[in-house]
Amino acid sequence: MHLYTNPKSHFAARSKTATPIYLLTKHELKGKQHGLGKTVLAWAQTTGFAGESGQVCLVPGDHGKIECVLFGLGSGSGDGKAMAHAKLARTLPKAKYSFSEDRGNAGLDQIAWALGGYSFDRYRARKHKTPQLASKPDADAHRIIEGVFFTRDLINTPASDMGPDKLETAFRMLARNHQAKVKVIKGDALIKQNFPMVHAVGRASVTAPRVLDLKWGKANHPKVTLVGKGVTFDTGGLNIKPGSSMALMKKDMGGAANVMGLAHMIMDAKLPVRLRLIVGAVENSIAGNAFRPGDVLASRKGLSVEIGNTDAEGRLVLGDLLALGDEEKPQLMIDMATLTGAARVALGPDLPPFYTDDDQFAAELVDQAQSINDPLWRMPLWAPYQSMLASKIADVNHISSCGFAGSVTAALFLSRFVEKAESWTHFDIFGWTPSEKPWAPVGGEAQCIRTLYAVLKNRASR
């Protein structure tokens, strides 16, 4: 399941002629483990290869070919080490390679290889030629890779080709591939069907705002509801962003992209859940009918919401969507959004915060995140800060009256729209890799969804 980037191009059938890759800690290299010959070890010493983290050594063989590849793992511990070798998938010459031994992480090695070799080439005349791993991933690794590629493709696509209508097209494609049912409410029908905040945020765009609603699975299975912010471009509205802040706003639908990627993993694995996927696809534009600072909006929940700043539009969209999802009392409801700059100030771009009152679910997330290098960090739903959202003329203001705890108060605002769900978790993601990582080129990124899938799969197995 992909939009433009096919994961299959990164893999080939097993081959005896594939060039072996040796993953070596400093200790293993010094101990002459893995049966490396004297010539290989001498070449490593000559070129200064010492097994330091990220070091690469191409060992020449006969007739100018590469005999093997040495990759350094350093001490073999620490954040990111589990996928450090992912960079080989975009730095090695085009050929077929294989890992010299099964470290018990074949699936993670395959995922790392694909994620590291990902390239968004839709608009390039010359396509990136990737080396291939001579080891095809198993079904689970393949669906994870597809989900991540799907997410990255959606975010990387410019808003000119990924407006609310094109996001709907991708949403319908996802549903069609998994025989899921889809309902779409758009334009003025949003007012009639009680999505006033979604309508207000998107009404100034030439492309109508819409709510995308997918259902899949058996009705008697536990209800898992995923909610995503799909702001396909954010000008900031009448509180217009400066140009430097607007440059990356094609990624403001990163929450929608991530829940769609996660939904693919869940449905492809046929997990025993009744899945619901809800996305608000809107563009926050500027026109004479744009909503204004100081306006008071109605909401699906019945709360009146004073607008403090039109550039905090995502939480308005999510408010209506969470209220919709909450109405059927799901066992688990998860929302994802590129919501606040405050989250980036607190934790940077690579460590997304999440908020929940479900301690058990939080513990499972943290445990899985560490083992598969998909980091996240729990932040508090600090109830005393609810007072920062007070309004003198409405039930609530959608932003804080001061400059403190912006990500926390955004989560607290969203909590006002969740009442019946047994468990709710909010992820304030960045959805973008600003500087290259071994497993991720600069561009759109899937954050937390590999962790979420692992937790849901483990729960399903129990």
Buried (B, 14 or more C-beta within 10 A) or exposed (E): BBBBBEBBBBBBEEEEEBBBBBBBBBEBBEEEEBEBEEEBBEBBEEBEBBBBBBBBBBBEEEEEEBBBBBBBBBEBEEEBBBBBBBBBBBEBEEBBBBBBEEEEBBBBBBBBBBBBBBBBEBEEEEEBEBBBBBBBBEEBBBBBBBBBBBBBBBBBBEBEEBBBBBBBEBBBBBBEEBEBEBEBBBBEBBBEBBBBBBBBBBBBBEBBBBBBBBBBBEEEBBBBBBBBBBBBBBBBBBBEBEEEBBEBBBBBBBBBBBBBBBBBBBBBBEBEBBBBBBBBBBBBBBEEEBBEBEBEBBBBBEBBBBBBBBBBBBBBBBBBBBBBBBEEEBBBBBBBBBBBEBBBEBBEBBBBBBBBBBEEBBEBBBEBBBEBBBBBBBBBBBEEBBEBBEBEEBBBBBBBEEEEBBBBBBBBBBBBBBEEBEBBBBBBBBBBBBEEBBBBBEBBBBBBBBBBBBBBBEBBEE
